[in-house]
């Protein structure tokens, strides 16, 4: 091979290496700038607020060596999204737990996109409901499992942390701020009961009142059989108002979730059935005219059938 061809090939190879090194250097500088900007934002606010431009630059565009958990929400008052506010509070608890933990790093960031600040993002993702939690991995596009199943898992920070660990292998421990309302309520209740016992210390016959104990036990049974414990664990909203139609839904459309209003409806139905059974028993076993008792029984059965 002629010498000039070898020289030309060598020069072309050197130029290719130089261009590749320059491109890699530019890519590394861009990635470093993006990571540093996200770290700076996180130092000021645990959950970074993104508009359309920031979402495309820091979430969608490469290079990226970090994961981002994004909450798509609608927090403006005119949207009247109650569950969005509750989800935002849980997201804030989770993001603060990660930010102030000893294992905090640039591997994971938390962000949010409000519908009124980034409607183009919702349109780009074909998203028509809020809130929605999505995980954007360091490489590639989000998969189906990168969308949090809100209806099945609820919106508690602990459930979100478990899902994030499954998707990113980053272990998150949720630290909730102390809530003394339960302890204060218990102390007030004990004080009230203690004061009542002290005032009635010379006459404690009411403690042997079967009717009072029966009513108290029925209230406990109604609360436990209506889903109050599920509400306490999952923290669902009282109801949901569709931001597009304005229609309020008091009963959840899924069989694996519920609203707080459903619990109250179930309590009222159980109380009505119990009251009907008590009236039926009193009418059947009470003293008096037999024809009158038959009429009361028929009326009670008719009400229960209705």
For each residue, the residues with C-beta under 8 A, 3 or more apart:
1: 5 6
2: 5 6
3: 6 7
4: 7 8
5: 1 2 8 9
6: 1 2 3 9 10
7: 3 4 10 11
8: 4 5 11 12
9: 5 6 12 13
10: 6 7 13 14
11: 7 8 14 15
12: 8 9 15 16
13: 9 10 16 17
14: 10 11 17 18
15: 11 12 18 19
16: 12 13 19 20
17: 13 14 20 21
18: 14 15 21 22
19: 15 16 22 23
20: 16 17 23 24
21: 17 18 24 25
22: 18 19 25 26
23: 19 20 26 27
24: 20 21 27 28
25: 21 22 28 29
26: 22 23 29 30
27: 23 24 30 31 63
28: 24 25 31 32 63
29: 25 26 32 33
30: 26 27 33 34 63
31: 27 28 34 35 63 64 65
32: 28 29 35 36
33: 29 30 36 37
34: 30 31 37 38 57 58 63 64
35: 31 32 38 39 65 66 106
36: 32 33 39 40
37: 33 34 40 41 58
38: 34 35 41 42 48 58 66 106 109
39: 35 36 42 43 106
40: 36 37 43 44
41: 37 38 44 45 48
42: 38 39 45 46 48 99 109 110
43: 39 40
44: 40 41
45: 41 42 48 49
46: 42 92 95 96 98 99 110
47: 71 88 91 92 95 110 111 112
48: 38 41 42 45 109 110 111 112
49: 45 111 112 113 114 117
50: 54 55 58 59 70 111 112 113 117 118 121
51: 54 55 113 117 118
52: 55 56 117 118 119 120 121
53: 56 57
54: 50 51 57 58 59
55: 50 51 52 58 59 60 70 111 113 118 121
56: 52 53 59 60 61
57: 34 53 54 60 61
58: 34 37 38 50 54 55 61 64 68 111
59: 50 54 55 56 64 68 70 111 136
60: 55 56 57 136
61: 56 57 58 64
62:
63: 27 28 30 31 34
64: 31 34 58 59 61 138 139
65: 31 35 138
66: 35 38 106 107 108 109 138
67: 107 108 109 135 136 137 138 167 168 170
68: 58 59 108 109 110 111 135 136
69: 108 109 110 111 133 134 135 136 160 164
70: 50 55 59 110 111 112 113 133 134 135 136
71: 47 87 88 91 110 111 112 113 131 132 133
72: 112 113 115 121 122 125 127 130 131 132 133 134
73: 81 84 87 88 112 113 114 115 130 131 132
74: 79 81 84 114 115 116 130 131 243
75: 79 81 84 85 88 114
76: 79 114 115 116
77: 80
78:
79: 74 75 76 84 115 116 130 243
80: 77 241 243 246
81: 73 74 75 84 85 130 131 241 243
82: 85 86 237 238 239 240 241
83: 86 87 131 155 236 237 240
84: 73 74 75 79 81 87 88 130 131
85: 75 81 82 88 89
86: 82 83 89 90 155 235 237
87: 71 73 83 84 90 91 131 133 150 155
88: 47 71 73 75 84 85 91 92 112 131
89: 85 86 92 93
90: 86 87 93 94 155 156 157 160 235
91: 47 71 87 88 94 95 110 112 133 157 160
92: 46 47 88 89 95 96
93: 89 90 96 97 157 174 175 176 177
94: 90 91 97 98 110 157 160 161 164 172 174
95: 46 47 91 92 98 99 110
96: 46 92 93 99 100 175
97: 93 94 100 101 157 161 172 173 174 175
98: 46 94 95 101 104 108 110 170 172
99: 42 46 95 96 104
100: 96 97 104 175
101: 97 98 104 172 173 175
102:
103: 170 171
104: 98 99 100 101
105: 108
106: 35 38 39 66 109
107: 66 67 168 170
108: 66 67 68 69 98 105 164 168 170
109: 38 42 48 66 67 68 69 106
110: 42 46 47 48 68 69 70 71 91 94 95 98
111: 47 48 49 50 55 58 59 68 69 70 71
112: 47 48 49 50 70 71 72 73 88 91
113: 49 50 51 55 70 71 72 73 117 118 121 122
114: 49 73 74 75 76 117 118
115: 72 73 74 76 79 118 119 122 130
116: 74 76 79 119
117: 49 50 51 52 113 114
118: 50 51 52 55 113 114 115 121 122
119: 52 115 116 122 123
120: 52 123 124
121: 50 52 55 72 113 118 124 125 127
122: 72 113 115 118 119 125 127 128
123: 119 120 126
124: 120 121
125: 72 121 122 134
126: 123
127: 72 121 122 130 132
128: 122 244
129: 132
130: 72 73 74 79 81 84 115 127 243
131: 71 72 73 74 81 83 84 87 88 150 155
132: 71 72 73 127 129 147 148 150
133: 69 70 71 72 87 91 147 148 150 160 163
134: 69 70 72 125 142 146 147 148
135: 67 68 69 70 142 146 147 148 163 164 167 168
136: 59 60 67 68 69 70 142 146
137: 67 140 142 146 167 168
138: 64 65 66 67
139: 64
140: 137
141:
142: 134 135 136 137 146 147
143: 146
144: 147
145: 166 167
146: 134 135 136 137 142 143 167
147: 132 133 134 135 142 144
148: 132 133 134 135 153 160 163
149: 152 153
150: 87 131 132 133 153 154 155
151: 252 254 256 257
152: 149 254 256 257
153: 148 149 150 159 163
154: 150 159 233 234 235 236 257
155: 83 86 87 90 131 150 159 160 234 235 236
156: 90 159 160 233 234 235
157: 90 91 93 94 97 160 161 174 176
158: 161 162 174
159: 153 154 155 156 162 163
160: 69 90 91 94 133 148 155 156 157 163 164
161: 94 97 157 158 164 165 172 173 174
162: 158 159 165 166
163: 133 135 148 153 159 160 166 167
164: 69 94 108 135 160 161 167 168 170 172
165: 161 162 168 169 170 171 172
166: 145 162 163
167: 67 135 137 145 146 163 164
168: 67 107 108 135 137 164 165
169: 165
170: 67 98 103 107 108 164 165
171: 103 165
172: 94 97 98 101 161 164 165
173: 97 101 161
174: 93 94 97 157 158 161
175: 93 96 97 100 101
176: 93 157 179
177: 93
178:
179: 176 182
180: 183 184
181: 184 185
182: 179 185 186
183: 180 186 187
184: 180 181 187 188
185: 181 182 188 189
186: 182 183 189 190
187: 183 184 190 191
188: 184 185 191 192
189: 185 186 192 193
190: 186 187 193 194
191: 187 188 194 195
192: 188 189 195 196
193: 189 190 196 197
194: 190 191 197 198
195: 191 192 198 199
196: 192 193 199 200
197: 193 194 200 201 204
198: 194 195 201
199: 195 196
200: 196 197 203 204 206
201: 197 198 204
202:
203: 200 206
204: 197 200 201 207 208
205: 208 209
206: 200 203 209 212
207: 204
208: 204 205
209: 205 206 212 213
210: 213 214
211: 214 215
212: 206 209 215 216
213: 209 210 216 217
214: 210 211 217 218
215: 211 212 218 219
216: 212 213 219 220
217: 213 214 220 221
218: 214 215 221 222 271 274
219: 215 216 222 223
220: 216 217 223 224
221: 217 218 224 225
222: 218 219 225 226 267 270 271
223: 219 220 226 228 267
224: 220 221 228 229
225: 221 222 266 270
226: 222 223 263 264 266 267 270
227: 230 231 258 262 263 266
228: 223 224 231 232 263
229: 224 232 233
230: 227 233 234 236 258
231: 227 228 234 235 236 258 260 263
232: 228 229 235
233: 154 156 229 230
234: 154 155 156 230 231 257
235: 86 90 154 155 156 231 232
236: 83 154 155 230 231 252 257 258 259 260
237: 82 83 86 240 259 260
238: 82 259 260 261
239: 82 248 249 250 259 260 261
240: 82 83 237 248 249 252 259
241: 80 81 82 246 247 248 249
242: 245 246 247 248 249
243: 74 79 80 81 130 246
244: 128
245: 242
246: 80 241 242 243
247: 241 242
248: 239 240 241 242
249: 239 240 241 242 252 253 259
250: 239 259 261 262 265
251: 258 259 261 262 265
252: 151 236 240 249 257 258 259 262
253: 249
254: 151 152 257
255:
256: 151 152
257: 151 152 154 234 236 252 254
258: 227 230 231 236 251 252 262 263
259: 236 237 238 239 240 249 250 251 252 262 263
260: 231 236 237 238 239 263 264
261: 238 239 250 251 264 265
262: 227 250 251 252 258 259 265 266
263: 226 227 228 231 258 259 260 266 267
264: 226 260 261 267 268
265: 250 251 261 262 268 269
266: 225 226 227 262 263 269 270
267: 222 223 226 263 264 270 271
268: 264 265 271 272
269: 265 266 272 273
270: 222 225 226 266 267 273 274
271: 218 222 267 268 274 275
272: 268 269 275 276
273: 269 270 276 277 304
274: 218 270 271 277 278
275: 271 272 278 279
276: 272 273 279 280 300 303 304
277: 273 274 280 281
278: 274 275 281 282
279: 275 276 282 283 296 300
280: 276 277 283 284 297 300 301 304
281: 277 278 284 285
282: 278 279 285 286
283: 279 280 286 293 296 297 300
284: 280 281 293 297
285: 281 282
286: 282 283 293
287:
288: 292 293
289: 292 293
290: 293 294
291: 294 295
292: 288 289 295 296
293: 283 284 286 288 289 290 296 297
294: 290 291 297 298
295: 291 292 298 299
296: 279 283 292 293 299 300
297: 280 283 284 293 294 300 301
298: 294 295 301 302
299: 295 296 302 303
300: 276 279 280 283 296 297 303 304
301: 280 297 298 304 305
302: 298 299 305 306
303: 276 299 300 306
304: 273 276 280 300 301
305: 301 302
306: 302 303
